[in-house]
Amino acid sequence: MSTSMGSPRAPLPERVDIAIIGGGIMGLGLAHNLAALGQRSVAVIERSYLVSGASGRNGGGLRMQWGDAGNVALMMESIEICRGLAQELGINLWFRQGGYLFVARSEASEARLHRNAELHREVGAPTRLLSPTEAQAIVPHLDPGPIRAATYNPEDGVVFPWPFVWGYAARAIDRGVVVRTHTEIVDLLPEARGFTLVCASGERVSAERVVNATGAWSNQINRRLGIDFPNRPHRHEILSSEPLRPFLDPLVVDLDSGLYFSQSTRGELVTGISLPDVDGYDDDSLALHSSLRFLAVLAARLTALMPITRSLKVLRQWTGPYDVSPDGDAIVGPTPGHPDLIQLCGFTGHGFMMAPAATRLVARWLVRGEAHPMLQRWDPARFKGAPTSRREDMIIG
Ligand SMILES: Cc1cc2nc3c(=O)[nH]c(=O)nc-3n(C[C@H](O)[C@H](O)[C@H](O)COP(=O)(O)OP(=O)(O)OC[C@H]3O[C@@H](n4cnc5c(N)ncnc54)[C@H](O)[C@@H]3O)c2cc1C
């Protein structure tokens, strides 16, 4: 196995400054940014292979189109980073800025798009409000009948998630970070300063600071210390079709059903939909099986909005976990009662797109103590007070 993607045999140091549990986009993006700032006493410990979690199972969409100014600004930064990232990481990320087209079929969704277009103009994002016929000019196969309004941002786009994760890993390893795969952390023992991590293999690593970047599994780690944050794992399904001739530039989202679809650079239609009444997980197994119900719900909505997809053949269907935070904001920062345990989780359905900016600002805070308004907002201590209401209404899924 190439060591640039981590290795089950990478020697684990007895001591590191920072140990990161979880080798998804968050853990590896942070490792890359820490190493770039000169912090190289870092180990990333991943239970399985590097794209085994949500980071290898997502739709790869990146967008500025959010309903909250903080998220719009963060995503403008993330997309700006993505423009130079292939060069920085030395790997093709298949980053394609074909835009995002949001369509609204209800009055409530139309009002949301109007509000967003105004907000985006204030923040400086190039989102445009469109009529149904203007939307159809961008995606000619859309049925404009039920559409009331649309918004389009040409700078939004998609990436191929796997090379993104591998690129972060390879660059971090080049700079001296240890990336150990197929090694599960089964316990954290608090020390006077930091923790000793206990691996299922029996190995132990001491770290002054530990980052919990295990996404939908983060509560399993936290519960070892008697901590229970309110983020919960949630099943999400997605599929890809046979390859088609390129015909679709933007990633399209139907705001009313949560249907989304884009065309990958290999020609496949990649599409998913929210199943709002789907059960969350009531155990720790996070079973990632696919369902026929998803296929039926998705097919009905997709063919209604894009009749041309009626004879489309599905090649692959899979499932991944969202790490759902109750107020829609991530959970990032020191853990109350355990300040050397840093949470980097709760990114719900948008962790991939936020990782470039989020992991850079977390690295700057860890290495230089730099503050950032999003860090204040993501503070895990917020759950100690009265429940915060959800301020972001553009979460798909
Ligand atoms: C179907 C689907 C579509 C999505 N679409 C998008 C999208 O278009 N755009 C977007 O931005 N986001 C999307 N997301 C969300 C995005 O994938 C996640 O927010 C992001 O990947 C989270 O990254 P992570 O590193 O926090 O978690 P993960 O990638 O899940 O990584 C956590 C890692 O921790 C490891 N781990 C767990 N427990 C342990 C342990 N005890 N010891 C060691 N390692 C452990 C796991 O094996 C896993 O590899 C989607 C998600 C799904 C499921």
The ligand as a Gaussian input file, in Angstrom:
#p B3LYP/6-31G(d) Opt

LIG

0 1
 C      -24.391000      10.965000       1.353000
 C      -23.619000      12.154000       1.828000
 C      -23.494000      13.282000       1.013000
 C      -22.787000      14.396000       1.454000
 N      -22.603000      15.443000       0.588000
 C      -21.805000      16.471000       0.953000
 C      -21.511000      17.512000       0.045000
 O      -21.947000      17.503000      -1.125000
 N      -20.701000      18.529000       0.473000
 C      -20.186000      18.558000       1.741000
 O      -19.485000      19.499000       2.089000
 N      -20.432000      17.561000       2.624000
 C      -21.220000      16.527000       2.261000
 N      -21.467000      15.512000       3.151000
 C      -20.944000      15.632000       4.529000
 C      -19.455000      15.355000       4.585000
 O      -19.169000      14.139000       3.926000
 C      -19.000000      15.286000       6.035000
 O      -19.439000      16.437000       6.733000
 C      -17.475000      15.233000       6.134000
 O      -16.953000      14.255000       5.279000
 C      -17.091000      14.922000       7.577000
 O      -15.712000      14.677000       7.622000
 P      -15.049000      14.125000       8.932000
 O      -13.597000      14.034000       8.681000
 O      -15.544000      14.923000      10.093000
 O      -15.716000      12.666000       9.149000
 P      -15.390000      11.245000       8.440000
 O      -14.996000      11.400000       7.028000
 O      -16.554000      10.366000       8.734000
 O      -14.120000      10.774000       9.213000
 C      -14.155000      10.295000      10.528000
 C      -13.166000       9.132000      10.591000
 O      -12.991000       8.738000      11.961000
 C      -12.718000       7.351000      11.959000
 N      -12.950000       6.841000      13.317000
 C      -14.130000       6.716000      13.955000
 N      -13.936000       6.200000      15.186000
 C      -12.606000       6.002000      15.331000
 C      -11.799000       5.497000      16.390000
 N      -12.317000       5.089000      17.537000
 N      -10.448000       5.435000      16.199000
 C       -9.893000       5.856000      15.020000
 N      -10.626000       6.335000      13.991000
 C      -11.959000       6.408000      14.137000
 C      -13.699000       6.809000      10.917000
 O      -13.293000       5.530000      10.444000
 C      -13.664000       7.897000       9.843000
 O      -12.771000       7.600000       8.788000
 C      -22.195000      14.407000       2.750000
 C      -22.301000      13.276000       3.572000
 C      -22.997000      12.158000       3.129000
 C      -23.083000      10.962000       4.015000

